Amino acid sequence: MSLEIMSPETPSDQPHGSAAKLVYMANQIGKFFRSQGEDTAVQGTAEHIKKFWDPRMRSAIFAHLAAGGRGLDPIARKAVERLKELTAA
């Protein structure tokens, strides 16, 4: 499994097609919460990913973050980092 962001046309065995799709989804969640302030947005994004993404999706976004996290907006990046820390604890 490649950790690079692939184009939507690239076949992959990753959930939802690619790391690019997961980055897009995380960024969209972050944008939804952004108007509530950064701290609340980060927490809300992390909670949403924890509640609604299956473990394979979370593992894939953690792997993408470990590979540099290219494309993640600041709120989404902080949320994934926070969630990864809580998962590791």
C-alpha positions as CSV (number, residue, x, y, z in Angstrom):
1,M,0.0,0.0,0.0
2,S,1.4,3.3,-1.0
3,L,1.4,6.2,1.4
4,E,1.6,8.8,-1.3
5,I,-1.5,10.8,-2.3
6,M,-2.7,9.2,-5.4
7,S,-5.0,10.6,-8.0
8,P,-8.7,9.6,-7.8
9,E,-8.2,7.5,-10.9
10,T,-5.5,5.3,-9.3
11,P,-6.8,2.0,-8.0
12,S,-6.0,1.2,-4.4
13,D,-6.9,-1.2,-1.7
14,Q,-7.1,1.7,0.8
15,P,-10.6,2.5,2.2
16,H,-12.4,5.1,0.0
17,G,-9.8,4.7,-2.8
18,S,-6.8,6.6,-1.6
19,A,-5.0,8.7,1.0
20,A,-6.2,11.7,-1.0
21,K,-9.8,10.8,-0.3
22,L,-9.1,10.5,3.4
23,V,-7.3,13.8,3.4
24,Y,-10.2,15.4,1.6
25,M,-12.7,13.9,4.1
26,A,-10.7,15.0,7.1
27,N,-10.3,18.5,5.7
28,Q,-14.0,18.8,5.0
29,I,-14.8,17.8,8.6
30,G,-12.3,20.4,9.9
31,K,-13.9,23.1,7.7
32,F,-17.3,22.2,9.1
33,F,-16.1,22.9,12.7
34,R,-13.8,25.8,11.8
35,S,-16.3,28.5,12.7
36,Q,-16.4,27.3,16.3
37,G,-12.7,28.3,16.9
38,E,-9.6,26.3,16.5
39,D,-9.6,24.3,19.7
40,T,-13.2,23.3,19.3
41,A,-12.7,22.6,15.7
42,V,-9.7,20.3,16.4
43,Q,-11.6,18.5,19.1
44,G,-14.8,18.1,17.0
45,T,-12.8,16.8,14.0
46,A,-11.0,14.3,16.1
47,E,-14.2,13.1,17.7
48,H,-15.9,12.7,14.4
49,I,-13.0,10.7,13.0
50,K,-13.0,8.5,16.1
51,K,-16.8,7.9,16.0
52,F,-17.4,7.5,12.3
53,W,-14.3,6.3,10.6
54,D,-13.6,2.6,10.7
55,P,-10.3,1.4,12.2
56,R,-8.7,0.8,8.7
57,M,-9.5,4.4,7.7
58,R,-8.0,5.7,10.9
59,S,-4.9,3.6,10.4
60,A,-4.5,4.8,6.9
61,I,-4.7,8.5,7.9
62,F,-2.2,7.9,10.8
63,A,0.1,6.3,8.2
64,H,-0.3,9.2,5.9
65,L,0.4,11.6,8.8
66,A,3.6,9.6,9.7
67,A,4.7,10.0,6.0
68,G,4.4,13.7,6.3
69,G,0.7,14.4,6.1
70,R,0.8,16.2,2.8
71,G,-2.5,18.0,2.0
72,L,-3.9,18.0,5.6
73,D,-5.2,21.4,6.6
74,P,-4.0,22.7,10.0
75,I,-7.2,21.8,11.8
76,A,-7.4,18.3,10.3
77,R,-3.6,17.7,10.9
78,K,-3.9,18.7,14.6
79,A,-7.1,16.5,15.0
80,V,-5.3,13.5,13.5
81,E,-2.3,14.1,15.6
82,R,-4.4,14.4,18.8
83,L,-6.4,11.3,17.9
84,K,-3.2,9.3,17.2
85,E,-1.8,10.4,20.6
86,L,-5.0,9.3,22.4
87,T,-5.0,6.0,20.5
88,A,-1.3,5.3,21.4
89,A,-1.9,6.1,25.1
